[in-house]
Amino acid sequence: MEQPYIVSARKYRPASFETVVGQRALTETLRNAIRSNHLAHAYLFCGPRGVGKTTCARIFAKTINCLNPTADHDACNECESCRAFNEQRSYNIHELDAASNNSVEDIRSLIEQVRIPPQIGKYSVYIIDEVHMLSQGAFNALLKTLEEPPSYAVFILATTEKHKVLPTILSRCQVFDFARMTVNDTVHHLQYVAEQEGIRVEEEALHVVAQKADGGMRDALSIFDQLITFCGNDITYQQAIEVLNVLDSDYYFRVIDAALSANVQAALLLFNDVLCKGFDGGHFVSGLASHLRDVLVSKDPSTTILLETSDAIRKHYAEQAQKCSPMWIFRALEIINQADINYRTARNKRLTVELMLVKLCSLLMSDTTSSAVRSQAEAPQSSPVAQSASQSAVRPQASQITPQKTSAAQASPQKTSAAQAAPQKTSAAQAAPQVSSIPNITPTNNPISGIPGMPGMNTIPGVPTIPGMPVTATNSPSPQSIVKPNTPENAPSVSQEKEAYRPFTVEQMTEAWNRMSHQLFAADKRLAAVLTNTVIEPVSDTTYIVLLQNIIQEKELTAVKSQILQYLRAALHNSSVQLQFKIREQDSRDQTAYTAEDRYRLLAKDNKHLIEMKEMFNLILD
């Protein structure tokens, strides 16, 4: 007769402490308790599903009843007690499912069984699974027996929800917290099962199974059986992600590459492909956040141990980590996290994810633009001579102009003024002008006489003129008019730099604040109203506290704080202005509880007829 099929979770269930996966500290503790004969009368095994709670309880019950334990204090599997346990006919080990036997009567029946001593072996072991399902009365009925059982009785309680167990029960037990299975432990055990079954499987596929199992060995073995049913004896990574409906990590690598290259079209097409394969947008967003987390930990070799993946994919993470800066990853994670929050309440969920992808693709461009602006603002201004040289490099040289079109003024250098013909007599101050005196020069379009189309050279105080190139002095702008700094619209100009720290009064600050509320946020009437009604109080000469009503206003103003500061600093001509947001404390109201007599006296104080009515009708205060 053909043997019935047994699932891997039952076929490869551990039969000794040595074969338990991922719980070495707990198994060693139980083995040492058996070795030293320090057995407690009650144990509580708690932890997630599929981590070995019931399995360890059975192994422990079998081992303490073994008549001929091994040198390592494991069960021998040869004595009568071990054979009875293996054949499921042992009368020393009793299992109770508290999910279906949770009444007081069920616990009373269990207490009656406790009075019967074991027939073979030394202990009667009572395993109560899902103990948190017991009713309040059942817990109370178990308390006395659990606290003072007979010397031969051992209780092992197992639960996945420790917080639902009464504290009085917890205080009577030794508590063992089982850890969730790691991905590596699950992969190693699956490889062992695959070798025993003669199945060829890629390591990447086993990692997908382990991550899908979420720390449960029983779930991992069930998924592994499902893959064997679909793929046969040869399991590949592509087959695993297809059967388990898992989004391939290659999509996340390609999305990040598209974001780093600012390729919005490629990112949107990748997301469309994900949706066409039936995956949810929220699943894509959370998966992308996890992917960026893995990229972040891959930047440092010391943190690569935090990656629970195969060596091949770990190398791929390391390669992509070299392309990303930590600051870019942090800002990208903020964008993804905000999209994850908005996705749950958004009506157009696809647009929410696509907007997230557009922001990711624009991150690098915004960083490059802001860096260029900062470097331009921080770069020292060059001298006028150097700027003239750089501008002349763009203009055509005089030698390259056709001689036939040269004017008479250029052909007769002897008519040039003495100041132009003798530049060696120029003073030292004119020959070496100060760099800070003229920060920028904007050439005009006045042509030099005799050279059509060539921009003119304006006469600049302190800079010698070039012989042979006459200019119009009336069109020469002053150095102050030449200055055109690249500053924001509301920021003070360079001519106001001396006033960058000008003191101001509270009234000036209040006036600037009200003006900012109406001008800067004219499009947002609600926010403008919030700013207008907000109270500001000075802390120091340049620091003010903004008192807000609630945390929502604090979040809104924090988002536009940089714009507010930029406006105020420009309006007050003081770059040291600082703002601090604080939520206003609510006024505490009188919570005194008044008695009926107190209320009557307060009312009678204002209404004398109330006293007359009480006496007339002989009323009693209720």
C-alpha positions in Angstrom: 0.0 0.0 0.0 1.3 3.4 -1.0 2.3 5.6 2.0 0.2 8.7 2.4 1.8 12.1 1.7 3.0 14.0 4.8 3.6 17.7 4.5 7.1 18.9 5.3 6.0 20.8 8.4 5.1 17.5 10.0 7.6 15.3 8.4 10.6 17.4 9.4 9.3 18.5 12.8 12.2 18.5 15.3 12.3 15.4 17.6 15.2 16.6 19.8 16.5 19.8 21.2 19.5 19.5 18.8 17.2 19.8 15.8 15.2 22.8 16.9 16.0 25.8 14.6 16.7 29.3 15.8 16.0 28.8 19.6 19.4 27.7 20.9 19.3 29.8 24.1 15.9 28.3 25.1 16.7 24.7 24.3 20.0 25.0 26.2 18.2 26.3 29.2 15.6 23.5 29.2 18.4 20.9 28.7 20.4 22.3 31.7 17.3 22.2 33.8 16.9 18.5 33.0 20.6 17.9 33.6 20.6 19.6 37.0 17.1 18.3 37.9 15.8 21.8 38.5 12.4 21.4 36.9 9.7 24.0 37.6 6.1 22.9 38.0 4.8 25.4 35.4 6.2 26.9 32.2 4.9 29.5 29.7 6.1 29.3 26.1 5.1 32.5 24.2 6.1 33.8 20.8 4.9 34.2 17.2 3.3 31.4 15.2 5.5 28.6 13.9 8.6 29.2 16.0 8.6 25.9 17.9 6.6 26.4 21.1 4.5 23.2 21.0 7.4 21.3 19.5 9.7 22.3 22.4 7.0 21.4 24.9 6.6 17.9 23.4 10.4 17.3 23.3 10.7 18.5 26.9 7.8 16.3 28.1 9.3 13.3 26.3 12.9 13.9 27.6 11.9 14.2 31.3 10.0 10.9 31.1 12.8 9.0 29.3 13.9 6.0 31.3 17.4 5.9 29.7 18.5 9.4 28.7 21.7 9.9 26.7 24.9 11.5 27.9 23.6 14.8 26.5 20.4 14.3 28.4 18.3 13.8 25.3 15.6 11.1 24.9 16.8 7.7 23.9 13.8 6.8 21.7 14.2 3.2 22.7 12.6 2.9 26.2 8.9 2.2 26.7 8.1 5.8 27.5 9.8 7.1 24.4 8.2 4.5 22.2 4.7 5.2 23.6 5.3 9.0 22.9 6.4 8.3 19.4 3.4 6.1 18.7 1.1 8.7 20.3 -0.2 6.3 23.0 1.5 7.8 26.0 -0.7 8.3 29.1 1.9 10.6 30.7 1.6 13.5 28.3 -1.7 15.2 27.9 -2.4 18.0 25.4 -5.4 20.4 25.7 -6.5 22.8 23.0 -7.7 25.9 25.0 -9.3 27.4 21.9 -12.0 24.7 22.0 -11.8 23.7 25.7 -12.0 27.1 27.4 -14.7 26.7 29.9 -14.6 26.1 33.7 -15.9 22.5 33.2 -13.0 21.7 30.9 -10.5 22.9 33.5 -12.2 20.9 36.2 -11.8 17.8 34.2 -8.1 18.6 33.8 -7.8 19.0 37.5 -9.3 15.6 38.1 -6.7 14.1 35.7 -3.9 15.8 37.7 -4.7 13.6 40.7 -3.8 10.4 38.8 0.0 9.7 39.0 1.9 8.6 36.0 2.0 4.8 35.1 5.3 4.9 33.2 8.0 7.5 33.9 8.2 10.1 36.6 6.1 13.0 35.4 2.6 13.7 34.1 3.0 16.6 31.7 0.0 18.8 30.7 0.4 20.9 27.6 -2.2 23.6 27.2 -2.0 25.2 23.8 -3.4 28.7 23.0 -3.9 29.3 26.7 -4.9 32.9 26.2 -8.2 31.6 24.9 -9.3 30.4 28.3 -12.2 32.3 29.9 -11.9 34.4 33.0 -13.5 31.6 35.1 -11.3 28.9 33.6 -8.2 30.9 34.5 -9.4 31.4 38.0 -10.2 27.6 38.3 -6.7 26.8 37.2 -4.9 29.2 39.6 -4.8 27.0 42.7 -3.7 23.8 40.9 -1.1 25.7 38.9 0.4 27.2 42.0 0.6 24.0 44.1 0.3 20.9 41.8 1.4 17.4 42.9 5.1 16.7 42.7 4.7 14.6 39.6 2.7 17.2 37.6 4.3 19.7 35.2 2.3 22.3 33.3 3.5 23.8 30.0 1.3 26.6 28.7 1.8 27.9 25.1 0.4 31.1 23.6 0.9 33.6 20.8 -0.6 36.5 22.8 1.1 36.8 26.1 -0.6 40.1 27.0 -3.9 38.3 27.2 -2.8 35.9 29.9 -3.7 37.0 33.5 -0.8 38.4 35.5 -1.7 35.9 38.3 -1.0 33.1 35.8 2.3 34.7 34.6 3.5 35.0 38.2 3.2 31.2 38.7 5.2 30.2 35.6 8.7 30.4 34.2 8.3 32.5 31.0 10.2 31.6 27.9 10.0 34.1 25.0 10.6 32.4 21.6 12.3 34.6 19.0 11.0 35.0 15.4 13.0 32.9 12.9 15.6 34.9 11.0 15.8 34.7 7.3 19.2 32.9 7.4 18.0 30.2 9.8 15.0 29.6 7.7 17.1 29.4 4.5 19.5 26.9 6.1 16.7 24.7 7.2 15.0 24.8 3.8 18.3 23.8 2.2 18.5 20.8 4.5 14.9 19.8 3.6 15.6 20.2 -0.1 18.7 18.0 0.2 16.7 15.3 2.0 14.0 15.4 -0.7 16.5 15.6 -3.6 15.2 19.0 -4.9 17.4 21.5 -6.7 16.5 25.1 -5.7 18.2 28.4 -6.2 19.3 30.3 -3.0 17.5 33.4 -4.1 14.2 31.5 -4.3 14.7 30.2 -0.7 15.3 33.8 0.4 11.9 34.8 -1.2 10.2 31.9 0.7 11.9 32.9 4.0 10.8 36.6 3.6 7.3 35.6 2.7 7.1 33.3 5.8 7.7 36.4 8.0 9.6 34.5 10.7 7.5 31.3 10.9 9.2 28.0 10.1 5.8 26.2 9.6 4.7 28.9 7.1 8.1 28.6 5.3 7.7 24.8 5.0 4.2 25.1 3.7 5.2 27.6 1.1 8.1 25.3 0.1 5.7 22.5 -0.4 3.6 24.8 -2.6 6.6 25.6 -4.8 7.4 21.9 -5.1 3.9 21.2 -6.3 4.2 23.9 -9.0 7.8 23.6 -10.1 8.6 19.9 -9.4 12.2 19.0 -8.4 13.8 22.1 -9.9 12.9 25.5 -8.4 14.1 28.8 -9.8 13.9 32.4 -8.5 11.6 33.5 -11.3 9.2 30.6 -10.6 9.2 31.5 -6.9 8.3 35.1 -7.4 5.6 34.1 -9.9 3.9 31.5 -7.7 4.1 33.6 -4.5 3.1 36.8 -6.3 6.2 38.7 -5.0 7.4 41.9 -6.7 10.8 41.3 -8.1 13.5 43.4 -6.4 14.9 44.3 -9.8 12.0 46.7 -10.2 13.1 48.7 -7.2 16.7 48.8 -8.5 15.5 50.1 -11.8 13.3 52.7 -10.2 16.1 54.1 -8.1 18.4 54.1 -11.2 15.7 56.1 -13.0 15.5 58.6 -10.1 19.2 59.0 -10.0 19.3 59.8 -13.7 16.2 62.1 -13.4 14.4 59.9 -15.9 10.7 60.5 -15.0 9.4 58.7 -18.1 11.2 55.4 -17.2 10.0 55.6 -13.6 6.4 56.1 -14.6 6.6 53.2 -17.1 8.0 50.9 -14.5 5.2 51.7 -12.1 2.7 51.1 -14.9 4.3 47.7 -15.5 3.9 46.9 -11.8 0.2 47.7 -11.8 -0.3 45.7 -15.0 1.1 42.6 -13.1 -1.6 43.0 -10.5 0.4 44.5 -7.6 -1.1 47.2 -5.4 0.4 50.6 -5.4 0.7 50.7 -1.6 2.7 47.4 -1.7 5.0 49.1 -4.2 5.5 52.2 -2.0 6.3 50.1 1.1 8.6 47.9 -0.9 10.5 50.8 -2.3 11.0 52.2 1.2 12.4 48.9 2.4 14.6 48.8 -0.7 16.1 52.3 0.1 16.7 51.1 3.7 18.7 48.2 2.4 20.6 50.6 0.1 21.4 52.8 3.1 22.8 50.0 5.2 24.8 48.8 2.2 26.9 52.0 2.2 29.0 50.8 5.1 30.5 47.4 5.1 30.0 47.1 8.8 26.2 47.3 8.4 25.8 44.9 5.5 25.0 42.1 8.0 21.6 43.8 8.4 20.8 42.7 4.9 18.7 39.5 4.9 19.3 38.5 1.3 21.6 36.4 -0.9 25.2 37.3 -1.7 24.3 38.1 -5.4 21.7 40.6 -4.4 23.9 42.0 -1.6 26.5 42.9 -4.2 23.8 44.6 -6.3 22.8 46.7 -3.3 26.5 47.6 -2.7 26.8 48.8 -6.3 23.7 51.0 -6.1 24.7 52.4 -2.7 27.9 53.9 -4.2 25.7 56.0 -6.6 23.5 57.4 -3.8 24.6 60.0 -1.1 23.2 59.5 2.4 21.4 62.9 2.2 19.7 61.9 -1.0 18.5 58.6 0.6 17.2 60.5 3.6 15.2 62.9 1.5 13.9 60.1 -0.7 12.8 58.2 2.4 10.9 61.2 3.6 9.1 61.6 0.3 8.2 57.9 0.2 7.0 57.9 3.8 4.8 60.9 3.1 3.4 59.1 0.0 2.7 56.0 2.1 0.7 58.1 4.6 -1.2 59.9 1.9 -1.9 56.8 -0.1 -4.4 55.4 2.4 -6.7 58.4 2.3 -6.1 59.5 -1.3 -8.9 59.2 -3.8 -6.6 59.0 -6.8 -4.1 56.5 -5.5 -2.2 56.1 -8.7 -1.6 59.8 -9.0 -0.2 59.8 -5.4 2.4 57.2 -6.3 3.3 58.8 -9.6 3.7 62.2 -7.9 6.1 60.5 -5.5 8.2 59.1 -8.4 8.3 62.6 -10.0 9.6 64.1 -6.7 12.3 61.3 -6.5 13.4 62.0 -10.0 13.7 65.8 -9.3 15.7 65.4 -6.1 19.0 65.2 -7.8 18.3 68.1 -10.1 17.1 70.3 -7.2 20.3 69.4 -5.2 22.5 70.3 -8.2 20.7 73.6 -8.8 20.8 74.6 -5.1 24.5 73.7 -5.0 25.2 75.9 -8.0 23.3 78.8 -6.5 25.2 78.4 -3.2 28.6 78.2 -4.9 27.7 81.3 -7.0 26.7 83.2 -3.9 29.7 82.1 -1.9 32.3 82.6 -4.7 34.5 85.8 -4.2 33.8 88.6 -6.7 36.6 89.0 -9.3 38.2 92.3 -10.2 37.0 94.5 -13.1 40.1 93.8 -15.1 39.6 90.0 -14.8 35.9 90.4 -15.7 36.8 92.5 -18.7 39.3 89.9 -19.7 36.7 87.2 -19.5 34.2 89.2 -21.4 36.8 90.1 -24.1 37.5 86.4 -24.5 33.9 86.1 -25.9 34.2 89.1 -28.1 36.1 89.0 -31.5 39.7 90.4 -31.4 40.4 93.6 -33.1 42.9 91.8 -35.4 40.2 89.6 -36.6 38.1 92.5 -38.0 38.3 93.3 -41.7 40.8 96.1 -42.2 38.6 97.8 -44.9 36.0 98.7 -42.3 38.4 100.2 -39.8 37.5 103.9 -39.0 39.8 106.8 -39.4 39.9 107.3 -35.7 41.4 103.9 -35.3 43.8 104.4 -38.2 45.2 107.6 -36.6 46.3 106.7 -33.2 48.2 110.0 -32.9 44.9 111.8 -32.4 44.2 109.9 -29.2 44.2 111.9 -26.1 47.3 112.2 -24.0 45.7 110.2 -21.2 45.0 107.3 -23.5 48.4 107.5 -25.3 50.3 107.4 -22.0 48.9 104.8 -19.8 52.2 104.5 -17.9 51.4 107.7 -16.1 48.3 106.2 -14.5 48.4 106.3 -10.7 48.9 103.2 -8.7 45.4 103.4 -7.3 44.0 103.4 -10.9 46.3 100.6 -12.0 45.3 98.3 -9.1 41.6 98.9 -8.3 40.1 97.3 -5.2 38.3 94.0 -5.8 35.4 94.8 -3.5 34.7 98.2 -5.0 33.1 96.9 -8.2 31.7 93.4 -7.6 30.2 93.0 -11.1 30.4 94.7 -14.5 27.6 94.6 -17.0 28.8 95.6 -20.5 26.6 97.9 -22.6 25.8 97.5 -26.2 27.2 100.8 -27.4 29.5 100.1 -30.4 33.0 101.5 -30.4 33.5 104.1 -33.0 34.7 102.6 -36.2 34.1 98.9 -35.2 30.4 98.2 -36.0 28.7 95.6 -33.8 31.5 95.4 -31.2 30.3 96.1 -27.6 31.7 99.2 -26.0 34.0 99.5 -23.0 32.5 101.8 -20.4 34.8 104.1 -18.5 35.2 102.9 -15.0 36.7 105.0 -12.2 40.0 103.6 -11.1 40.6 101.5 -14.3 42.9 102.8 -17.1 41.4 103.2 -20.5 42.8 101.2 -23.4 44.7 103.3 -26.0 43.1 103.5 -29.4 39.6 102.5 -28.2 37.6 105.7 -27.5 34.4 105.4 -25.5 31.5 107.7 -24.6 31.9 108.9 -21.1 28.3 110.1 -20.8 27.1 106.5 -21.0 29.4 105.1 -18.4 27.5 103.9 -15.4 28.7 104.3 -11.9 29.8 101.3 -9.9 26.7 101.4 -7.8 24.4 101.2 -10.8 26.4 98.3 -12.2 25.8 96.1 -9.2 23.0 93.5 -9.9 23.2 90.8 -7.3 21.3 87.5 -7.7 19.2 87.8 -4.6 15.6 86.8 -3.9 12.8 89.3 -4.6 12.2 90.2 -1.0 15.8 90.0 0.2 17.9 93.2 0.8 20.3 94.2 -2.0 24.0 94.3 -1.7 23.8 98.1 -1.1 22.0 97.3 2.2 24.7 94.9 3.5 25.8 97.5 6.0 22.2 97.3 7.5 22.2 93.5 7.6 22.2 93.7 11.4 20.1 96.9 12.0 18.2 96.8 15.2 14.4 96.9 15.2 11.5 97.4 17.6 8.6 95.1 18.5 6.2 97.4 16.7 8.4 97.1 13.5 8.4 93.4 13.8 4.6 93.3 14.2 4.1 95.5 11.2 6.4 93.4 9.1 4.6 90.2 10.3 1.2 91.6 9.3 2.5 92.8 5.9 4.1 89.3 5.3 0.8 87.6 6.1 -1.1 89.4 3.4 1.7 89.7 0.7 3.5 86.4 1.0 0.5 84.2 1.3 -2.1 86.1 -0.7 -3.1 82.9 -2.5 -3.7 81.0 0.6 -6.4 82.9 2.5 -6.7 80.4 5.3 -3.0 80.4 6.1 -2.9 84.2 5.8 -5.8 84.4 8.4 -3.9 82.1 10.7 -0.8 84.2 10.5 -2.7 87.5 11.0 -4.4 86.1 14.2 -1.2 84.6 15.6 0.5 86.3 18.6 4.3 86.8 18.5 6.3 87.6 21.6 9.9 88.7 21.8 12.5 86.5 23.6 15.5 88.5 22.7 16.4 91.3 20.3 16.2 89.1 17.2 14.3 86.0 18.5 10.5 85.8 18.7 8.1 83.1 19.9 5.1 82.4 17.7 2.1 81.2 19.8 -0.1 78.7 18.0 -3.4 77.1 18.8 -2.7 73.5 17.9 -0.2 71.1 16.4 -1.8 71.4 12.9 -0.9 75.1 12.8 2.6 74.2 14.0 3.1 71.7 11.1 1.8 74.2 8.5 4.0 77.0 9.6 7.1 74.8 10.0 6.7 73.9 6.3 6.9 77.6 5.3 9.2 78.8 8.0 12.1 79.4 5.6 9.9 81.7 3.4 8.7 83.6 6.5 12.2 84.1 7.8 13.5 85.2 4.4 10.8 87.9 4.1 11.2 89.2 7.7 14.9 89.4 7.5 14.6 91.4 4.3 11.9 93.7 5.6 13.7 94.3 8.9 17.2 94.5 7.3 18.5 92.0 9.9 19.7 88.6 9.0 19.7 87.4 12.6 15.9 87.2 12.9 14.8 83.8 14.4 11.4 82.3 15.0 10.3 79.6 17.5 6.9 77.9 17.3 5.1 77.1 20.5 1.6 75.8 21.1 -0.4 78.0 23.4 -1.4 76.4 26.7 -5.2 76.2 27.1 -6.7 78.0 30.0 -7.7 75.6 32.8 -11.3 76.0 33.8 -12.7 75.6 37.2 -13.6 72.0 37.6 -15.1 72.3 41.1 -18.1 70.0 41.7 -20.9 72.0 43.2 -23.5 70.4 45.5 -27.2 71.1 45.3 -26.9 73.4 48.3 -24.1 75.4 46.7 -26.0 75.8 43.5 -29.1 77.0 45.4 -27.1 79.6 47.3 -25.6 80.9 44.1 -28.9 81.2 42.3 -30.7 82.7 45.4 -28.0 85.4 45.5 -29.3 86.9 42.3 -32.9 86.0 42.6 -34.6 86.7 46.0 -37.9 85.3 44.8 -36.3 81.8 44.8 -36.1 81.9 48.6 -39.7 82.9 48.9 -40.8 80.1 46.5 -38.9 77.5 48.4 -40.5 78.5 51.7 -44.0 78.9 50.2 -44.0 75.4 48.7 -41.8 73.8 51.3 -39.4 72.6 48.6 -36.5 70.2 49.4 -33.2 70.4 47.6 -32.5 67.2 45.6 
